[in-house]
Amino acid sequence: MNFSESFYISLRNLRTNKVRSFLTMLGIIIGVMSIVLLISIISGTQAKIEGEINSMGSNVLQLVPGNSDEMHGPPGTFTVNKLKLSHVDMLEAKSSYAIKACPIYLTMGTTVKYKRKSRNTTVIAGTGSSFPYVRNWNVSEGTYFRDEDVKASRKVCAVGDTIVRDLYGGSSPIGKEIYVNGKKLLIIGVTEKKGKTFGQDSDDILAMPITTAQEILGSSTINQIIIKVPDPKNTAKAMNEIKRQMLAQMDKEDFSLNSQSELLKTFGSFAAILNVVMGCVASISLFVGGIGIMNIMLVTVKERTREIGIRKAVGAKSRDILVQFITEAVFLAITGGVIGIVLAVSIINAANPLQKVILDSVVVPLKANTTSIIIAFVFSSLVGIFFGTYPAVKAAKTDPIIALRYE
């Protein structure tokens, strides 16, 4: 008996028991679908985060107050904030690598108003004039404020597209007023569109000189200092120099300095671990599906004992019986795998447009990963072979004389 005959007989037997065959494949379908979907979600999330990090550049550093190593230490060992505006000037003046440092003060959910309209803006940012350069976030209309505006604490600002749309009906807001905490600001620029980042609207922002923000919002603190090293090759050296200079200004290392490259490496390691964990979880479904295939194949061998005896009596070899039953098991697994892949790809193709409709943007861009599809298909085939071997061997070893007597 050749393979085509075994395949035909397997197909005929599976068609005879459609419901049982489907229920047998269900574990494989769920397992394969889970593998493809999970890898797609993790890959999409990783690509999104890496894109956001890379958009700032590998030569961008983030200096934040407090030493993260002391967060879980005794009370009083973790100082929340010691960053000052003077640190910005000091770092730029003493840098050997022509760095540009920009102070940032952020607050969330502050109400902004224009005439009778108001909204709780996601981010109010007090920044230095170098923000567009260090953050790679330019203005699409008008201009950003200058050093003179920061020094004089002028009441000027740049707003994001969401504020323009909600408060100004989409028309140009340049030269118009906006109120923050009851204080009037003049809009001189509109930041370029960034869209949503993991559900947060990056265009729902109002940026003003940091000195103005400290005055209006009643805070003298700085949340962070963003530093850009002109030559990416000097990033590591610049980091060491910045650490030395900051340590000279403080009693202890009460700050954390991170690079975009370090963030990428950290997230890459996390994504790799997550892939393994999620792969193991999805593999459990495949394992359960494999056990289901083995159980059904054992039942099938029992039901077809007499058929096996007749086939052996008319000349079928044990190898033919073995091949036939393994073929049936593999066919079940592969069919389940294909259905799982088709369902996963269909969900992925529907997910991106659905995100746009529900969330106004694609929060996690999903894409059918060819590698995950191949892995899922291969695994489903191996499950069929592995779990189908024992029932097939049992069928092949059936004594034809005993089998012919079986009722």
C-alpha positions in Angstrom: 0.0 0.0 0.0 1.4 3.4 -1.0 1.0 6.7 0.7 -1.8 8.0 -1.5 -3.9 4.9 -0.7 -3.2 5.4 3.0 -4.2 9.1 2.7 -7.4 8.3 0.9 -8.4 5.7 3.4 -7.6 8.1 6.3 -9.7 10.9 4.6 -12.6 8.5 4.2 -12.5 7.4 7.8 -12.3 10.9 9.1 -15.3 11.9 6.9 -17.3 9.1 8.4 -16.9 10.6 11.9 -17.0 14.3 11.2 -18.0 15.5 14.7 -15.6 13.2 16.5 -12.8 14.3 14.1 -13.5 18.0 14.8 -13.6 17.5 18.6 -10.3 15.6 18.3 -8.7 18.5 16.4 -10.1 21.2 18.7 -7.1 21.1 21.0 -4.7 21.4 18.1 -6.8 24.2 16.6 -6.7 26.2 19.9 -3.0 25.5 20.4 -1.9 26.5 16.9 -4.1 29.6 16.9 -2.7 30.6 20.3 0.9 30.2 19.1 0.4 32.3 16.0 -1.7 35.0 17.8 0.7 35.3 20.8 3.8 35.6 18.7 2.0 38.2 16.5 1.0 40.2 19.6 4.4 40.0 21.2 6.2 40.9 17.9 3.8 43.8 17.2 4.3 45.1 20.7 8.0 44.8 20.4 8.1 46.5 17.1 5.9 49.4 18.4 8.1 50.0 21.5 11.3 49.7 19.5 9.9 52.1 17.0 9.1 54.6 19.7 12.5 54.3 21.3 14.4 54.4 18.0 12.4 57.5 17.0 14.3 59.4 19.7 17.6 58.0 18.6 20.3 55.7 20.2 22.2 58.9 21.2 19.5 60.2 23.5 19.9 59.8 27.3 17.4 60.3 30.0 18.5 61.6 33.4 15.8 61.1 36.1 15.9 61.9 39.8 16.3 59.1 42.4 18.4 56.0 42.3 16.2 53.0 41.3 18.5 50.6 43.3 17.4 52.3 46.5 13.7 52.3 45.9 13.2 49.2 48.1 15.7 50.3 50.7 15.0 51.7 54.3 12.8 54.8 54.6 14.7 58.0 53.6 17.2 56.3 51.4 15.3 57.1 48.2 15.1 60.8 47.4 12.4 61.6 45.0 13.8 64.7 43.3 17.1 66.7 43.4 17.3 67.7 39.8 17.6 71.5 39.2 17.7 73.8 36.2 21.3 74.6 37.2 22.2 71.0 36.4 21.2 71.6 32.7 23.5 74.5 32.3 26.3 72.7 34.1 26.1 69.6 32.0 26.2 71.6 28.7 29.0 73.9 29.8 31.3 71.1 31.1 30.6 68.5 28.3 33.4 67.4 26.2 31.0 66.0 23.6 28.8 69.1 22.8 25.7 67.6 24.3 22.4 69.4 24.3 20.4 69.0 27.6 16.7 69.8 27.9 14.9 70.0 31.2 11.4 68.5 31.4 8.5 69.0 33.8 5.4 66.9 33.2 2.0 66.9 34.8 -1.1 65.0 33.8 -4.8 65.8 33.5 -4.6 69.6 33.8 -7.7 71.4 32.4 -7.0 73.8 29.5 -9.6 76.3 28.2 -10.4 78.4 25.2 -13.5 80.6 25.4 -16.3 78.2 26.5 -14.5 75.0 25.6 -12.3 73.0 27.9 -10.7 69.6 28.2 -8.4 67.7 30.6 -5.2 67.5 28.6 -3.2 64.4 28.9 0.2 66.1 29.3 1.3 69.6 30.2 5.0 69.8 29.6 7.4 72.5 30.7 10.5 72.2 28.6 13.6 73.9 27.4 13.8 75.5 24.0 15.9 72.5 22.7 13.0 70.0 23.2 12.2 69.6 19.4 15.9 68.8 18.8 16.6 66.4 21.6 13.2 64.7 21.4 12.9 64.6 17.5 9.5 66.2 17.9 9.2 69.3 15.7 6.4 71.8 15.1 4.2 71.4 12.0 3.0 75.0 12.2 4.3 78.2 13.8 7.4 77.9 15.9 8.7 76.6 19.2 9.7 79.0 22.0 13.3 80.2 22.2 15.9 80.6 25.0 14.7 84.1 25.6 11.2 82.9 26.2 12.5 80.4 28.8 14.7 83.0 30.6 11.9 85.6 30.7 9.2 83.0 31.7 7.0 84.2 28.8 3.4 83.0 28.6 3.8 81.2 25.2 3.2 77.6 24.3 2.9 74.9 21.5 -0.1 72.6 21.4 -0.8 69.2 20.0 -3.2 68.3 17.2 -5.8 66.9 19.6 -6.1 70.3 21.4 -6.3 72.1 18.1 -9.1 69.8 17.0 -11.1 69.8 20.2 -10.8 73.5 21.3 -10.3 75.3 17.9 -12.3 73.1 15.6 -9.2 72.1 13.6 -8.5 75.7 12.5 -5.1 77.3 13.1 -4.7 78.3 16.7 -1.5 80.4 16.1 -1.8 83.7 17.8 -4.8 82.6 19.8 -5.0 82.4 23.6 -5.4 79.3 25.8 -5.9 79.1 29.6 -4.0 76.8 31.9 -4.9 77.0 35.6 -6.5 80.3 34.9 -3.4 81.7 33.3 -3.5 83.0 29.8 -0.9 81.7 27.3 -0.4 82.6 23.7 -0.1 79.7 21.2 2.9 80.2 18.9 3.2 76.6 17.5 1.5 73.3 16.8 3.6 70.1 17.4 3.7 67.5 14.6 1.3 64.6 14.9 2.6 61.5 16.7 -0.7 59.6 17.1 -1.4 57.2 20.0 1.3 55.3 21.9 -0.2 52.2 23.6 -3.5 53.9 24.2 -2.2 57.3 25.2 -2.7 60.2 22.9 0.7 61.8 22.2 -1.0 64.7 20.5 -2.9 65.7 23.6 -0.1 67.9 24.8 0.6 71.5 25.7 4.3 72.5 25.9 5.5 75.8 27.5 8.8 77.2 28.8 9.8 75.2 31.9 10.1 78.4 33.9 6.6 79.4 32.9 5.3 75.9 33.9 7.0 76.1 37.3 5.3 79.5 37.9 1.9 78.6 36.6 1.8 75.1 38.1 3.5 76.1 41.4 6.4 73.6 41.2 10.2 74.1 41.2 11.0 70.5 40.3 12.2 68.9 37.1 10.9 65.4 36.2 13.8 64.6 34.0 16.6 65.9 31.7 16.8 64.6 28.2 20.3 64.7 26.8 21.3 64.3 23.1 24.8 63.4 22.1 25.5 64.7 18.6 27.8 61.9 17.7 26.2 58.5 18.6 29.7 57.0 18.8 30.4 59.1 21.9 27.2 58.1 23.8 28.9 55.7 26.2 31.7 58.2 27.0 29.2 61.0 27.4 27.2 58.9 29.9 30.3 58.3 32.0 31.2 62.0 32.0 27.6 63.0 32.9 27.6 60.5 35.8 30.9 62.0 37.1 29.7 65.5 36.9 26.4 64.7 38.6 28.1 62.9 41.4 30.3 66.0 42.0 27.1 68.0 42.4 25.3 65.5 44.8 26.2 63.8 48.1 25.4 60.4 46.5 24.2 58.9 43.3 20.7 60.1 43.7 19.8 59.9 40.0 19.5 57.4 37.2 20.9 57.8 33.7 19.5 55.6 30.9 20.2 55.3 27.2 17.8 54.3 24.5 20.1 51.4 23.6 19.9 50.1 27.1 16.1 50.3 27.0 16.1 48.4 23.7 18.3 45.7 25.2 16.2 45.4 28.3 12.9 45.2 26.4 14.5 42.8 23.9 15.4 40.4 26.8 12.0 40.8 28.3 10.3 40.0 24.9 12.5 36.9 24.4 11.5 35.6 27.9 7.8 36.4 27.2 8.0 34.6 23.9 9.3 31.5 25.6 6.7 31.7 28.4 3.8 32.2 26.0 5.1 29.5 23.7 5.1 27.1 26.7 1.5 28.1 27.5 0.4 27.5 24.0 2.3 24.3 23.8 0.2 22.9 26.6 -2.9 23.2 24.3 -1.0 21.3 21.7 0.0 18.7 24.2 -3.6 18.3 25.3 -4.7 18.1 21.7 -2.1 15.4 21.1 -3.4 13.3 24.0 -6.9 13.7 22.5 -5.6 12.4 19.1 -4.0 9.4 20.8 -7.1 8.6 22.8 -9.3 8.8 19.7 -6.8 6.7 17.6 -6.8 4.0 20.3 -10.6 3.9 20.2 -10.4 3.8 16.4 -8.0 0.9 16.5 -10.4 -0.9 18.9 -13.4 -0.2 16.6 -11.5 -1.4 13.5 -9.9 -4.5 14.9 -11.8 -6.8 12.6 -11.0 -4.6 9.6 -7.3 -4.8 10.5 -7.6 -8.6 10.7 -9.3 -8.8 7.2 -6.6 -6.5 5.6 -3.8 -8.6 7.1 -5.5 -11.8 6.0 -5.6 -10.6 2.4 -1.9 -9.6 2.4 -1.5 -6.2 4.1 1.7 -6.0 6.0 2.2 -4.6 9.5 4.0 -1.7 7.9 1.0 -0.8 5.8 -1.3 -0.8 8.9 1.3 1.3 10.8 1.6 3.9 7.9 -2.2 4.1 7.6 -2.9 4.9 11.3 0.1 7.3 11.6 -1.2 9.0 8.4 -4.7 9.4 10.0 -3.2 10.9 13.2 -0.9 13.3 11.2 -3.8 14.2 9.0 -5.9 15.1 12.0 -3.1 17.2 13.5 -2.3 19.0 10.3 -5.9 19.7 9.5 -6.3 21.1 13.0 -3.1 23.1 12.5 -4.3 24.6 9.2 -7.7 25.6 10.7 -5.9 27.1 13.6 -3.6 29.1 11.3 -6.4 30.3 9.1 -8.4 31.4 12.2 -5.4 33.2 13.7 -4.6 35.0 10.4 -8.2 36.0 10.1 -8.2 37.5 13.6 -5.0 39.3 12.9 -6.3 40.8 9.7 -9.4 42.0 11.4 -7.7 43.3 14.5 -5.9 46.3 13.0 -9.0 47.8 11.3 -11.0 47.1 14.5 -8.4 48.9 16.6 -8.7 52.0 14.3 -12.5 51.9 14.7 -12.6 51.4 18.4 -9.4 53.2 19.6 -8.9 55.7 16.7 -5.4 54.2 16.1 -3.6 50.9 15.9 -2.3 50.5 19.4 -0.5 47.2 18.7 0.2 46.6 15.0 -0.5 42.9 14.4 1.0 41.0 11.5 0.9 37.4 10.6 4.4 36.2 11.4 5.7 33.7 8.7 8.1 32.1 11.2 5.3 31.5 13.8 3.1 30.0 11.1 5.9 27.6 10.0 6.6 26.7 13.7 2.9 26.1 14.4 2.6 23.9 11.3 5.7 21.9 12.1 4.7 21.4 15.7 1.2 20.2 14.8 2.7 17.7 12.4 5.1 16.5 15.1 2.3 16.2 17.6 0.4 14.0 15.1 3.4 11.7 14.6 4.4 11.5 18.3 0.9 10.9 19.7 -0.2 8.8 16.7 2.7 6.4 16.9 1.6 4.3 19.9 -1.9 3.6 18.5 -0.4 2.9 15.1 2.1 0.4 16.5 -0.7 -1.3 18.5 -2.7 -1.6 15.3 0.2 -3.0 13.4 1.0 -5.6 16.0 -2.6 -6.9 16.0 -2.8 -10.7 15.5 -5.0 -11.3 12.4 -6.4 -14.5 13.8 -7.5 -12.8 17.0 -8.7 -9.8 15.0 -10.9 -11.9 12.8 -12.6 -13.3 15.8 -13.3 -9.8 17.3 -16.9 -8.8 17.3 
